[in-house]
């Protein structure tokens, strides 16, 4: 497959997380959520952000069937240059790499990240790496890594990875454990595990409108390298890639 061929409807790719991946293996859709899914999202947003943000997010969701746009920021880190600091947290967490046998912990992770529900066991069996932080028997946070492909969930774009690269598919910290340094601990521990596995570069992405995620990204040494601009108007969907210059 020709890895340098541009994808129809997009600009010419510049970032290696996009450029080195085979053209044609992609999807550009935004999954639809039913009424029960909408109510669940509203409850999660209410718990995390309060009524003002919840109403704003709900209104945006309701109009997205007609018009929707977002910008997805891509970042990367050279793992050979990463060195973890000696002390990262005031909380005593235990860290574990999950196997398919860790049924209870997998269920907890799938509760934290609904889009993984019913899929995490299979993903681990296929070789994905899921590192969890435990407070006793409770999952306080996790980081899921994919070695086969980059899945940009928020724009549903899938691309195969080059050997030696990995993609951070999801990182999350439960609300009650935020501001403890746990996010940084998860990142640095993943860096060390990936280096032991011969991975040289780790990529990831988040919405440009997620300042907390971007702040964590920068604090542990990631460099922001590009943006995917997605737009949907009625039945028309387009996306384009732009280099991020800071």
C-alpha positions as CSV (number, residue, x, y, z in Angstrom):
1,X,0.0,0.0,0.0
2,X,1.3,3.4,-0.9
3,X,2.0,5.2,2.4
4,X,2.6,8.6,0.8
5,X,-0.7,8.9,-1.1
6,X,-2.9,11.7,0.3
7,X,-6.3,10.8,1.6
8,X,-9.1,12.4,-0.5
9,X,-10.5,15.6,0.9
10,X,-7.6,16.3,3.1
11,X,-4.5,18.5,3.0
12,X,-1.0,16.9,2.4
13,X,0.2,15.3,5.6
14,X,3.3,16.5,7.3
15,X,3.4,14.8,10.8
16,X,4.9,11.3,10.7
17,X,2.1,9.9,12.9
18,X,-0.1,10.6,9.8
19,X,2.4,10.5,6.9
20,X,3.9,7.1,7.5
21,X,0.6,5.3,7.8
22,X,-1.1,3.7,4.8
23,X,-3.6,5.9,3.1
24,X,-7.1,4.5,2.6
25,X,-7.3,2.8,6.0
26,X,-9.5,5.4,7.6
27,X,-13.0,6.3,8.7
28,X,-14.5,9.7,9.2
29,X,-17.8,9.4,11.2
30,X,-19.0,10.5,14.5
31,X,-20.9,7.8,16.3
32,X,-24.5,8.5,17.3
33,X,-25.6,8.0,20.9
34,X,-29.1,7.0,21.8
35,X,-31.3,8.6,24.5
36,X,-29.9,6.4,27.3
37,X,-26.4,7.3,26.2
38,X,-27.3,11.0,26.2
39,X,-28.7,10.8,29.7
40,X,-25.6,8.9,30.9
41,X,-23.3,11.6,29.4
42,X,-25.4,14.3,31.0
43,X,-25.1,12.6,34.4
44,X,-21.3,12.2,34.0
45,X,-20.9,15.9,33.0
46,X,-23.1,17.0,35.9
47,X,-21.0,15.1,38.4
48,X,-17.7,16.4,36.9
49,X,-18.6,20.0,35.8
50,X,-21.9,21.2,37.2
51,X,-25.1,22.4,35.5
52,X,-23.6,25.2,33.4
53,X,-21.1,23.1,31.5
54,X,-23.6,20.2,31.3
55,X,-26.3,22.3,29.6
56,X,-23.7,23.7,27.2
57,X,-22.4,20.2,26.3
58,X,-26.0,18.9,25.9
59,X,-27.0,21.7,23.6
60,X,-23.9,21.1,21.5
61,X,-24.7,17.4,21.3
62,X,-28.3,18.0,20.2
63,X,-27.3,20.3,17.3
64,X,-24.3,18.1,16.2
65,X,-26.6,16.0,13.9
66,X,-26.9,19.1,11.8
67,X,-23.6,20.9,12.3
68,X,-20.6,19.8,14.3
69,X,-16.9,20.8,14.3
70,X,-13.9,20.1,16.6
71,X,-10.2,20.2,16.6
72,X,-8.1,17.3,17.8
73,X,-4.6,18.0,18.9
74,X,-1.9,15.4,18.3
75,X,1.3,15.1,20.4
76,X,4.3,12.9,20.6
77,X,7.3,12.2,22.8
78,X,10.8,10.7,22.1
79,X,10.9,8.1,24.9
80,X,14.7,7.8,24.8
81,X,14.9,11.3,26.1
82,X,12.4,10.8,28.9
83,X,13.6,10.5,32.5
84,X,11.0,10.2,35.3
85,X,11.4,12.5,38.3
86,X,12.2,10.8,41.7
87,X,8.8,11.6,43.3
88,X,5.5,12.3,41.6
89,X,2.7,11.9,44.1
90,X,1.5,12.5,47.6
91,X,-0.7,9.4,47.3
92,X,0.4,5.8,47.7
93,X,-0.9,4.0,44.6
94,X,-0.2,0.5,43.3
95,X,0.3,0.0,39.6
96,X,-0.6,-3.1,37.6
97,X,-0.5,-4.1,33.9
98,X,-3.9,-5.8,33.3
99,X,-4.3,-9.3,31.8
100,X,-7.6,-10.7,30.5
101,X,-8.0,-12.5,33.8
102,X,-8.4,-9.3,35.8
103,X,-12.1,-9.2,35.3
104,X,-13.0,-6.9,38.1
105,X,-10.4,-4.3,37.2
106,X,-11.4,-4.4,33.6
107,X,-15.0,-3.8,34.6
108,X,-13.9,-0.7,36.6
109,X,-11.9,0.7,33.6
110,X,-14.9,0.1,31.3
111,X,-17.1,2.1,33.8
112,X,-14.6,5.0,33.7
113,X,-14.4,5.0,29.9
114,X,-17.8,4.0,28.5
115,X,-16.6,3.6,24.9
116,X,-14.5,0.6,26.0
117,X,-17.4,-1.3,27.5
118,X,-17.3,-4.9,26.4
119,X,-14.1,-4.4,24.3
120,X,-11.2,-4.1,26.8
121,X,-10.8,-7.8,27.5
122,X,-10.4,-8.4,23.7
123,X,-8.1,-5.5,23.3
124,X,-5.8,-6.8,26.0
125,X,-5.9,-10.3,24.5
126,X,-4.8,-8.8,21.1
127,X,-1.8,-7.2,22.7
128,X,-2.8,-3.8,23.9
129,X,-1.2,-2.5,27.2
130,X,-3.5,-1.3,30.0
131,X,-1.7,0.1,33.1
132,X,-4.0,0.8,36.0
133,X,-3.4,2.7,39.2
134,X,-5.0,1.1,42.3
135,X,-6.1,2.6,45.6
136,X,-6.6,-0.7,47.4
137,X,-8.8,-2.7,45.0
138,X,-10.2,0.4,43.4
139,X,-9.0,1.6,40.0
140,X,-8.1,5.3,40.4
141,X,-6.9,5.8,36.9
142,X,-5.5,4.0,33.8
143,X,-3.6,4.4,30.5
144,X,-4.4,2.3,27.5
145,X,-1.7,1.8,24.8
146,X,-2.1,0.5,21.3
147,X,0.9,-0.9,19.4
148,X,-1.0,-1.7,16.2
149,X,-2.9,1.4,15.2
150,X,-3.7,4.9,16.2
151,X,-7.4,5.4,16.8
152,X,-8.5,9.0,17.0
153,X,-11.8,8.3,18.7
154,X,-13.2,11.8,18.7
155,X,-13.2,11.8,14.9
156,X,-13.2,8.0,14.4
157,X,-10.0,8.0,12.3
158,X,-7.9,4.9,12.3
159,X,-4.4,4.5,11.0
160,X,-1.8,1.7,11.2
161,X,1.3,2.4,13.3
162,X,5.0,2.0,12.2
163,X,7.1,-0.5,14.1
164,X,8.6,1.1,17.2
165,X,5.7,3.5,17.6
166,X,2.8,3.3,20.0
167,X,-0.5,5.3,20.5
168,X,-1.9,6.4,23.8
169,X,-5.5,5.4,23.2
170,X,-6.9,6.7,26.5
171,X,-5.7,8.1,29.8
172,X,-8.1,8.9,32.7
173,X,-8.1,9.7,36.4
174,X,-11.1,9.4,38.6
175,X,-12.4,12.7,39.8
176,X,-11.5,12.1,43.5
177,X,-7.9,11.4,42.6
178,X,-7.2,14.4,40.4
179,X,-4.6,16.9,41.6
180,X,-2.6,14.1,43.3
181,X,0.0,13.7,40.5
182,X,-1.5,10.4,39.4
183,X,-1.8,11.5,35.7
184,X,1.9,12.2,35.6
185,X,2.7,8.9,37.4
186,X,0.7,6.9,34.9
187,X,2.5,8.6,32.0
188,X,6.0,8.2,33.4
189,X,5.4,4.5,34.3
190,X,4.0,3.9,30.8
191,X,7.1,5.6,29.3
192,X,9.4,3.2,31.2
193,X,7.4,0.1,30.2
194,X,7.3,1.1,26.6
195,X,11.1,1.6,26.6
196,X,11.5,-1.9,27.9
197,X,9.5,-3.1,25.0
198,X,11.6,-1.3,22.4
199,X,9.2,1.5,21.7
200,X,10.9,4.7,20.7
201,X,8.0,7.1,20.2
202,X,4.6,7.5,21.9
203,X,1.8,9.5,20.3
204,X,-1.6,10.6,21.6
205,X,-4.2,13.2,21.1
206,X,-7.0,15.2,22.8
207,X,-9.4,18.0,22.0
208,X,-7.9,21.4,21.7
209,X,-10.6,22.6,24.2
210,X,-9.3,20.2,27.0
211,X,-6.8,22.4,28.9
212,X,-6.3,19.9,31.7
213,X,-5.3,17.1,29.3
214,X,-3.0,19.5,27.4
215,X,-1.4,20.7,30.6
216,X,-0.6,17.2,31.7
217,X,0.7,16.4,28.2
218,X,3.2,19.3,28.3
219,X,4.2,18.7,31.9
220,X,5.6,15.2,31.2
221,X,7.5,16.2,28.0
222,X,5.1,15.6,25.1
223,X,5.4,18.0,22.1
224,X,2.3,19.1,20.2
225,X,2.8,18.4,16.5
226,X,-0.4,18.7,14.7
227,X,-4.2,19.2,14.6
228,X,-7.0,17.4,12.9
229,X,-9.8,19.8,12.0
230,X,-13.1,18.0,11.6
231,X,-16.4,19.4,10.3
232,X,-19.8,17.9,9.7
233,X,-22.6,19.8,8.0
234,X,-25.8,17.7,7.4
235,X,-24.5,14.6,5.6
236,X,-21.2,16.1,4.5
237,X,-18.1,15.3,6.6
238,X,-14.6,16.6,6.0
239,X,-11.3,16.7,7.9
240,X,-7.9,18.1,7.3
241,X,-4.5,17.9,9.0
242,X,-2.4,21.0,9.9
243,X,0.9,21.2,11.6
244,X,0.9,22.7,15.0
245,X,3.4,25.5,15.4
246,X,2.7,26.5,19.0
